Amino acid sequence: MYQIVTGIAPEDPQTAPKVSAIAELPAAAETVAVTIVHVSDEERELRSVPAVNEAYETLTDHGIDVTLRRSTATPLNAVLAVADDIDADCICIGGRRRSPAGKNQLRSGSEAVILNTERPVLIAGHTTNSK
């Protein structure tokens, strides 16, 4: 199985683009497993977090195996640590809709993931249609 790690924040506007990018990978249902990392020091069920549940439901509806992991580290360190722990094949992060001039820039967290891993990074785009 091709192991992908993605972080999902409590109110993550990039949930849908990340999930869509993963679900649209070739033969995802047969070849992809996803570990969703959520950073929280609360001891509540991870599926009770709306964005985490949305990601979980959408991915499992596409037949993709999903594992949920909680971390108390910073989001960057949490995603990188889980990726190392499971020896992930890829890390999926969300991009940000930018103007043509701003397309060379990433969010600082996205850039930090890319700069701090040797693993391939899938950058998921924005889902709204542009003219």
N, C-alpha and C positions, 0 to 999 in steps of 0.2 A: 504494500500500500504506500502511496505517496502521501507523506505526512505534512500537513500544513498547520501552522500556528497563526492565530490572529487574536488580537486583543479587542475586547468590546467594553467600552466605557458605560457608565450608568445611563446616560442619555447621549448615545453616540450617533451623530448625524451621518456617519460613514458606515453604519451597520449594513444597510441595503446594498451599497456599492461593493463592499467587501464580500458579502454573501453571494451576490450575483456573480462576481468575478470567479469565485470558487466553484459555484454550481455550474457555470458555463464552461468549465474546463472539459476537454474531451474525455468521455467515459468516466466522468466524476463519480457516478454512483458505484461503479465497479472498482475504481482504482484510487480514490481519494479518501483519506480520513482527516478530520479536522479537530484540533484542540483549540477551544475557545478559552482565552485567559481573561479573567475579570479581576481587577484590583479592588479589594475591599477588606476592611478589618472587621466588618460585620459578619456574624455567624448565621446569616439567613441563607435559605436555599437559593442557589444561583439562578435557577429558572424563575424565581420571583422578581428578578431584575428584568424589566420590560425589554430592553435592548438585547440582553443575553437570550431571553426566551424567544424573541423574534428571530434571532440568528439560528438558534437551535432548531426551532420549528421549521424554518425555511430549508435549512440544510438537510434535516431528516426527511422532510417531504420530498426532497430530490434524491433520496436513497443514500445519502452520504452519512458515514459513521461519524458521530460527534462525541467528544469528551469535553467535560467542563473542568476547568482548574481555577481555583482561587489563589490569589497572591496578595501579600501585604507590601511587596516591594513597589518601587516606582513603576509606572507603566512600561517604560523602556526596559528596565532591568527584569521585570516580570516576563515580558514576551521573550527576551533573549535567554533568560534562564530556563524557561519551559522548552524553548526550541533546542537548547543544549541538552536538557534532561531527556527529551524523547528522541533526540537526534533527528529533528525535523528536516525535511527536504526543502522547505520553503517557508517564508514568513509573508503573510498578506497584511498590508497596511492600507489605509485610506488616503487617497489624494485629496486635493482641494480644488474646486473650480477656480480657475484663474483667467485673467485676461491674457491675450497673446504675449504681452510683454512680461507677464508674471509667471509664465509656464516654466521658466528655468528655476523657479524657487519651489521648495517644498516646505511643509510645516516643519518646525524644528524637531518635533518628535519623530516624524517620518525620516528626516535626514539623519537623525541620530541612529535609528535602526539600521539604515543602509551603511552608515560609516562604522558601525560596531559589530557587524556580522560578516562572515564569509559565505553565508547561505544566500541563495537566490531570494530576491524580494519581489513579490507581486504587488504593484501599486494599483489599487482599484480606483477607477475614475468616478466622477459624479454621475448620478443617474438621471438628472433632469435633461431634457432635450434643449439644445441650443440652436439658434438660427444661424 
